[in-house]
Amino acid sequence: MKLMNTDDSKGDSVDIIFSCSKCNNQIAMITNPQETQMVKTLGLNIGVDIKPTKSFGEDIT
């Protein structure tokens, strides 16, 4: 599965679309407002062109 697109224009939820590289079927995942808030509170981003600013584990104490 490959991440194809994300849409957070609704503000309280995020639509995420994945595509199968073998059969080209697509599946969508929609986050609820609580999941969206948790992701934002953690400072995480969901998206196609997002590049991490820190390496994994850099902030873990």
Order of alpha helices (4+ residues) and beta strands (2+ residues): beta-beta-beta-alpha
